[in-house]
Amino acid sequence: MSLRRMFKLFIGKLLELCPNINKSLIERFFFYYNQKSHQANDYVSVHFRPVKHENIYSGYKNCSTKSAILVQGPVDNVDFLLNTLELYKKQFNSARIVLSTWSDTDKKIISKIEEIGIDVVLSDKPDNPGLLNVNYQLVSTKAGLRFISDREVEYTLKTRTDCRIHSSITLDLCEELLRIYKPVDKKQTSRIVLINFNTTKYRPFSFSDIFQYSKTSELNKYWSCPEDNRNNDLNEIKKKNIYNFKFAAENYITESYFGRYYIKNIGEDDSVSLSVSLTHIRDRFIVIDKEMIDHYWNKYNAYEYNVSESPMYSKDRTVEKISFSEWLIMQSRALPRLDNQYLYVERK
């Protein structure tokens, strides 16, 4: 069993048995472990984020008056979502906040959300979810963007119901980045700000859709692709094919579905190669590190500095992400040379 897996099981069982345990005890555990780390192979750090919005404070006062925040997705973890929306109302009090979710959501929960001052857009679920549920994300995102467009809000931050953005500087930061880094041509009204989470080097057209900020009109273009008519069974595809990042991009799977359609939609080269994809990341997008906005994904962030984020210190760079520092360097230098072997690493 891996050390990471052991830690997860240990902390999970500890919190299950002692839900009110003082976090200082956990800190002491990791402190002690790091003192003995020469006997293992790794140093460990721990990041505590408050669960309740009342315990999150910021000295920075958001100034953006041109933005809406679109929170898209199902209402699964009610407490997490309510605290997230309360936080956004406090941190971004001049922004219009929109939840786009499903019409079968409990009406009592919808009423609670509306009482906070959130606009709620309800849609019927598509009959076919598409491969890996891409149609769910597509339908609810389109509905939310239509609502925001009708109210003529210039910029939109698109996020998800299972994510939380803690930094109150986020909207002002993104707005300023778009002011500094203009589109390279008239095919875009503005670039699109992405986070590095899922913006990968070796998966062509994997432009993160978990966080996006741009002019509302540009996000409408990004999300204008057709619904996916395939069924929701990736395992069947993997049985019949060697599934790797090249195959995923060629067959419009996961982030590549939206990213490749967008590039094609604006009349740009959508051929599947690392250099083409990296050129678009350099010229069409702005990549920021998730730490810059303290982004938390309530699904994978237990591994936020490992597999689901980036290999960090490993020789295997298959799932390596683009960082803000790398994106910035690309603005004035040649594109980095990427190793094509990672395109062909089989993904189970």
C-alpha positions in Angstrom: 0.0 0.0 0.0 1.4 3.4 -0.9 2.3 5.9 1.8 -0.3 8.4 0.4 -3.0 5.8 0.6 -2.0 4.9 4.2 -2.2 8.6 5.2 -5.6 9.0 3.6 -7.0 5.9 5.4 -5.4 7.0 8.7 -6.7 10.6 8.7 -10.1 9.4 7.4 -10.5 6.9 10.2 -9.2 9.4 12.8 -11.8 12.0 11.8 -14.5 9.3 11.7 -13.7 8.3 15.3 -13.0 11.8 16.6 -14.9 14.3 14.4 -14.1 17.2 16.8 -10.4 16.5 17.0 -8.2 19.6 17.3 -6.4 20.2 14.0 -3.2 21.0 16.0 -3.0 17.3 16.8 -3.0 16.5 13.1 -0.4 19.2 12.5 1.8 17.7 15.3 1.5 14.3 13.6 2.8 15.6 10.3 5.5 17.7 12.1 6.7 14.5 13.9 6.6 12.6 10.6 8.7 15.3 8.9 11.2 15.1 11.7 11.6 11.4 10.9 11.3 11.8 7.1 14.9 10.6 6.5 13.5 7.2 7.4 10.9 7.5 4.7 11.3 9.3 1.4 9.0 12.3 1.5 8.2 15.5 3.4 4.5 16.1 4.0 2.6 19.4 4.3 -1.1 19.9 5.3 -3.5 22.6 4.2 -6.5 23.4 6.4 -9.4 25.3 4.7 -12.4 26.4 6.8 -15.6 24.5 6.1 -17.9 27.3 7.1 -18.0 30.6 5.2 -18.2 32.5 8.5 -14.6 31.4 9.3 -13.1 32.8 6.1 -11.9 36.4 6.2 -10.1 38.5 3.7 -8.4 41.9 3.9 -8.9 42.4 0.2 -12.0 44.1 -1.0 -13.1 43.0 -4.5 -13.7 45.9 -6.8 -14.9 44.3 -10.0 -18.4 45.4 -11.0 -18.4 43.9 -14.5 -18.5 40.2 -13.7 -21.0 37.4 -13.0 -20.1 34.1 -11.3 -21.7 31.1 -12.9 -21.8 28.1 -10.6 -22.8 25.1 -12.7 -23.7 21.5 -11.7 -25.9 19.3 -9.5 -26.7 20.1 -5.9 -25.2 17.0 -4.3 -23.4 18.3 -1.3 -25.9 20.9 0.0 -23.8 22.2 3.0 -20.7 22.6 0.8 -22.6 24.5 -1.9 -24.5 26.7 0.5 -21.3 27.7 2.3 -19.6 28.4 -1.1 -22.5 30.6 -2.3 -22.5 32.5 1.1 -18.8 33.0 0.7 -19.1 34.4 -2.8 -21.8 36.8 -1.7 -19.4 38.1 0.9 -16.2 38.1 -1.1 -17.7 39.3 -4.4 -20.6 41.4 -3.3 -20.7 43.5 -6.5 -20.9 40.4 -8.8 -24.1 38.7 -10.0 -24.0 35.1 -8.8 -25.9 32.5 -10.8 -26.5 28.8 -10.0 -27.4 26.7 -13.0 -28.7 23.3 -12.0 -31.4 20.8 -12.6 -35.2 21.2 -12.5 -35.5 18.1 -10.3 -33.6 19.7 -7.4 -35.4 19.8 -4.1 -37.5 23.0 -4.1 -36.7 23.6 -0.4 -33.0 23.7 -1.3 -33.6 26.1 -4.2 -35.6 28.4 -1.9 -32.7 28.5 0.6 -30.3 29.4 -2.2 -32.5 32.1 -3.5 -32.9 33.6 0.0 -29.1 34.1 0.0 -29.5 36.3 -3.1 -28.5 33.9 -5.8 -30.1 33.7 -9.2 -31.1 30.2 -10.0 -31.5 28.8 -13.5 -33.2 25.4 -13.8 -32.9 23.0 -16.8 -34.2 19.6 -17.6 -31.4 17.0 -17.8 -30.6 15.8 -21.3 -31.9 12.4 -22.2 -28.4 11.3 -23.1 -25.7 12.3 -20.7 -23.0 11.8 -23.4 -19.6 10.2 -22.9 -18.4 11.0 -19.3 -21.5 13.2 -18.8 -20.3 16.0 -21.1 -23.9 16.9 -22.0 -24.8 17.5 -18.4 -22.0 20.1 -18.1 -22.8 21.5 -21.6 -26.6 22.0 -21.0 -26.3 23.6 -17.6 -23.4 25.9 -18.6 -25.2 27.1 -21.8 -28.4 27.8 -19.7 -26.4 29.8 -17.2 -24.5 31.8 -19.9 -27.8 32.6 -21.7 -29.2 34.0 -18.4 -26.1 36.1 -17.9 -25.9 37.3 -21.5 -29.6 38.4 -21.3 -28.6 40.6 -18.4 -25.7 42.1 -20.4 -23.0 41.2 -17.8 -19.6 41.8 -19.6 -17.5 39.1 -18.0 -18.3 35.7 -16.5 -16.4 33.4 -14.2 -17.5 29.8 -14.8 -17.0 27.4 -11.9 -18.7 24.3 -10.5 -20.9 23.3 -7.6 -18.2 20.9 -6.2 -15.5 23.7 -6.2 -14.8 26.6 -4.1 -12.7 29.7 -4.8 -11.4 31.2 -1.5 -9.5 34.3 -2.7 -11.4 37.5 -2.9 -8.9 38.9 -5.4 -10.0 36.4 -8.1 -12.3 38.6 -10.2 -10.0 41.6 -10.1 -7.0 39.4 -10.9 -8.7 37.8 -13.9 -10.0 41.2 -15.2 -6.5 42.7 -15.0 -4.9 39.7 -16.8 -7.4 40.1 -19.7 -6.5 43.8 -19.8 -2.8 43.1 -20.0 -2.9 40.1 -22.4 -5.1 41.0 -25.4 -6.3 38.6 -28.0 -3.7 37.9 -30.8 -6.4 38.5 -33.5 -10.0 39.2 -34.1 -11.1 35.6 -33.8 -11.5 36.2 -30.0 -13.2 39.0 -28.2 -10.9 38.2 -25.2 -8.6 35.4 -24.1 -9.9 32.9 -21.6 -8.3 32.5 -18.2 -7.9 28.9 -17.0 -6.4 27.3 -14.0 -3.6 24.8 -14.3 -5.7 22.0 -12.8 -6.5 19.8 -15.8 -4.7 22.1 -18.3 -2.2 19.5 -19.3 0.9 19.5 -21.4 0.6 16.1 -22.9 -3.2 15.8 -23.4 -3.9 17.9 -26.5 -6.7 20.4 -26.2 -7.1 19.7 -22.5 -8.1 23.3 -21.5 -9.4 23.2 -18.0 -13.2 23.7 -17.9 -13.4 23.6 -14.1 -12.6 27.3 -13.9 -12.8 29.8 -16.8 -13.0 33.6 -16.9 -13.5 35.6 -20.0 -15.9 38.0 -21.7 -19.4 36.4 -21.6 -19.6 36.5 -25.4 -16.3 34.4 -25.6 -17.5 31.8 -23.1 -20.7 31.5 -25.2 -18.5 30.6 -28.1 -16.5 28.1 -26.0 -19.7 26.3 -25.0 -21.4 26.4 -28.3 -20.4 22.8 -29.3 -23.1 20.3 -30.1 -24.3 17.7 -27.6 -22.5 14.4 -27.6 -24.6 11.6 -29.1 -22.4 8.8 -27.6 -23.4 6.7 -24.6 -21.8 7.2 -21.2 -19.5 4.1 -21.2 -15.8 4.8 -21.5 -14.9 1.3 -20.4 -16.4 0.0 -23.7 -14.1 2.3 -25.6 -11.1 1.2 -23.6 -11.9 -2.5 -24.3 -11.7 -1.9 -28.0 -8.8 0.6 -28.2 -5.5 1.5 -26.6 -6.6 4.5 -24.6 -4.0 7.2 -24.4 -4.0 11.0 -24.5 -3.7 11.1 -28.3 -6.7 8.8 -28.7 -8.7 10.9 -26.2 -8.0 14.1 -28.2 -8.7 12.6 -31.5 -12.0 11.2 -30.3 -13.1 14.3 -28.3 -13.0 12.8 -24.9 -13.2 14.7 -21.6 -11.8 18.3 -21.7 -10.7 17.7 -25.3 -14.4 17.6 -26.3 -15.0 21.2 -25.5 -11.5 22.5 -26.2 -11.2 21.0 -29.7 -14.6 22.1 -30.7 -13.9 25.7 -29.5 -10.6 25.9 -31.5 -12.4 24.6 -34.6 -15.3 27.0 -34.0 -13.0 30.1 -34.1 -11.4 28.8 -37.3 -8.1 27.7 -35.9 -6.0 24.5 -36.4 -7.4 21.6 -34.4 -5.0 18.9 -35.6 -4.0 16.7 -32.7 -0.4 17.5 -31.8 1.4 18.8 -28.7 2.9 21.8 -30.5 -0.5 22.9 -31.9 -2.2 22.5 -28.5 0.6 24.4 -26.7 0.4 27.2 -29.3 -3.2 27.7 -28.5 -2.6 27.6 -24.8 0.0 30.4 -25.3 -2.0 32.5 -27.7 -5.7 31.9 -26.8 -5.6 31.5 -23.1 -4.1 32.7 -19.8 -3.1 29.9 -17.4 -3.0 30.7 -13.7 -2.0 28.4 -10.8 -4.9 27.3 -8.7 -3.0 28.5 -5.6 -3.2 32.1 -6.9 -7.0 32.0 -6.2 -6.9 29.2 -3.6 -9.1 27.0 -5.7 -10.5 23.9 -3.9 -12.1 20.9 -5.7 -14.2 18.9 -3.3 -13.5 15.7 -5.2 -9.8 15.3 -5.8 -8.1 17.9 -3.6 -7.0 15.3 -1.1 -4.4 14.6 -3.8 -4.0 18.2 -4.9 -0.2 18.0 -5.1 -0.1 14.5 -6.5 -1.7 12.5 -9.2 -4.7 14.7 -10.0 -2.6 17.9 -9.9 0.9 17.2 -11.3 3.6 14.6 -10.8 5.7 17.3 -9.2 9.0 15.5 -8.6 8.5 12.3 -10.6 10.3 11.3 -13.7 7.0 10.3 -15.3 5.5 13.6 -16.6 2.4 12.1 -18.3 -0.1 14.2 -16.3 2.0 17.3 -15.9 0.1 20.6 -16.0 1.0 24.0 -17.4 1.9 26.5 -14.7 1.5 30.2 -14.7 5.3 30.7 -14.7 5.7 28.4 -17.8 2.8 30.1 -19.6 4.3 33.5 -18.9 7.7 32.5 -20.2 6.1 31.2 -23.4 4.8 34.7 -24.1 8.3 35.9 -25.0 10.3 32.7 -25.8 10.0 29.7 -28.0 7.6 26.9 -27.0 9.2 24.3 -24.8 10.1 21.0 -26.4 7.7 18.3 -25.3 8.3 14.5 -25.3 5.8 12.8 -27.6 6.2 9.5 -25.8 3.7 10.7 -23.2 1.0 11.0 -25.8 1.1 7.2 -26.1 1.1 6.1 -22.5 -1.8 3.8 -22.0 -4.4 5.2 -19.5 -6.3 2.6 -17.5 
